Amino acid sequence: MSAPALMAAEQEPLLEVEPAEGGAVNYDLTRLDRLPQVVITTSTIWTVGKIRFSGPTLKQVLADAGIRHGAIRLSALNDYVIDMTVEELGDDAPIVATRMNGHTFGVRDNGPLWLIYPFDQNEQFTNDQIFAKSIWQLVSIRVTEP
């Protein structure tokens, strides 16, 4: 990919975050990369072998958009939707993975954004509720109850 094409791809909006008071915040790869990054090396039920996922925590993305509490709805490209609260998020997980093994990944690989938990690190992350929250092709987050 040429340098101008790569730069344009990095500035393409990937995620829209909408606080309760409105005024959506758009995140491109560059903006997500500016947030503190966390690495989680884990296997998943959808992939083969251990993969090194990296990206900011969901809690950090929300805080950056001014969201620190309340109920949120996360939506995927295919209209899959999950609901959770900001209060249930940890400081280190889940992450909004922007990279797998150091490389950005596309829609065919469940990207470009995938909510990842450290499945191999703790039994609390290996249940159907957490698997259902591991939304891939994440495109939007909005506050449903402040």
C-alpha positions in Angstrom: 0.0 0.0 0.0 1.4 3.4 -0.9 2.2 5.9 1.9 -0.8 8.2 1.0 -3.2 5.2 0.9 -1.9 3.9 4.2 -2.3 7.4 5.8 -5.8 7.7 4.5 -6.7 4.3 5.9 -5.3 5.3 9.3 -7.6 8.4 9.3 -10.8 6.5 8.3 -13.3 6.5 11.1 -13.5 3.0 12.6 -15.6 3.6 15.8 -18.3 6.1 16.7 -18.8 6.6 20.5 -21.9 8.6 21.6 -22.1 9.9 25.1 -25.6 10.4 26.7 -25.6 14.1 26.0 -25.0 13.4 22.3 -22.1 14.8 20.2 -20.6 11.6 18.8 -16.8 11.1 19.0 -15.2 9.4 16.0 -12.1 7.2 16.4 -9.8 6.4 13.6 -6.8 4.1 14.0 -4.5 7.1 14.7 -6.7 8.3 17.5 -7.0 4.8 19.0 -3.2 4.4 18.8 -2.7 7.6 20.9 -4.5 6.0 23.8 -2.5 3.8 26.2 -2.1 0.3 24.7 -2.6 -3.1 26.3 -1.4 -6.4 25.0 -3.3 -9.6 25.6 -1.9 -12.9 24.4 -4.6 -15.5 24.4 -6.4 -18.2 22.5 -10.0 -17.7 21.5 -12.8 -20.1 20.6 -12.9 -18.5 17.1 -9.2 -18.7 16.2 -6.4 -21.3 16.1 -3.5 -21.0 18.6 -2.5 -18.1 20.8 -2.7 -14.6 19.3 -1.2 -11.4 20.6 -4.0 -8.8 20.5 -3.3 -5.1 21.2 -5.2 -1.9 21.6 -6.6 0.4 24.2 -8.9 -0.8 26.9 -12.6 -0.3 26.4 -12.7 1.6 29.7 -10.0 4.0 28.3 -11.8 4.6 25.0 -15.0 5.4 26.9 -13.2 7.7 29.4 -11.6 9.5 26.4 -15.1 10.2 25.1 -16.2 11.4 28.5 -18.1 8.3 29.5 -17.3 7.1 33.0 -20.5 5.3 34.1 -23.8 4.0 32.9 -25.2 1.4 30.5 -23.7 1.1 27.0 -24.7 -0.6 23.8 -22.0 -1.9 21.5 -22.9 -2.6 17.9 -21.1 -4.5 15.2 -21.0 -4.1 11.4 -23.4 -7.0 11.0 -25.9 -5.4 13.5 -24.9 -7.7 16.4 -25.5 -5.8 19.6 -24.4 -6.3 23.2 -25.3 -4.4 26.3 -23.1 -3.9 29.4 -22.2 -1.3 32.0 -19.1 0.8 32.3 -18.9 -0.4 35.9 -18.3 -4.0 34.9 -15.2 -3.1 32.9 -11.7 -3.8 34.3 -8.7 -1.5 34.1 -6.9 -3.9 31.8 -9.7 -5.8 30.0 -11.4 -6.0 27.7 -9.4 -4.2 25.1 -10.6 -2.8 21.8 -8.1 -4.8 19.7 -6.7 -2.9 16.7 -4.0 -5.4 16.0 -3.4 -9.2 15.9 0.2 -10.2 16.2 1.3 -6.6 15.6 -0.8 -6.1 12.4 -4.0 -4.4 11.7 -6.7 -6.7 10.6 -9.8 -6.4 8.3 -13.4 -7.4 8.3 -12.6 -10.9 7.0 -10.5 -11.5 10.2 -13.2 -10.1 12.5 -11.8 -6.6 12.5 -10.8 -4.0 12.2 -11.9 -3.7 15.9 -12.6 -6.7 18.2 -13.4 -6.6 21.9 -11.0 -9.1 23.5 -10.8 -10.4 27.0 -7.8 -12.4 28.4 -9.6 -15.7 28.0 -6.5 -17.8 29.0 -5.6 -15.8 32.1 -8.7 -16.4 34.4 -11.7 -18.7 34.5 -14.0 -15.6 34.9 -13.3 -14.9 31.2 -14.2 -18.4 29.9 -18.0 -18.5 30.0 -20.8 -17.9 27.4 -21.6 -14.4 28.8 -18.1 -13.2 28.2 -17.8 -14.9 24.8 -21.1 -13.2 23.8 -19.6 -9.8 24.8 -16.5 -10.4 22.7 -18.0 -8.4 19.8 -16.0 -8.3 16.6 -16.3 -5.8 13.7 -17.2 -3.2 16.4 -18.4 0.0 14.8 -20.3 2.0 17.5 -20.9 2.5 21.2 -23.6 4.6 22.7 -24.7 5.3 26.2 -28.2 3.9 26.8 -28.6 4.9 30.5 -26.3 7.6 32.0 
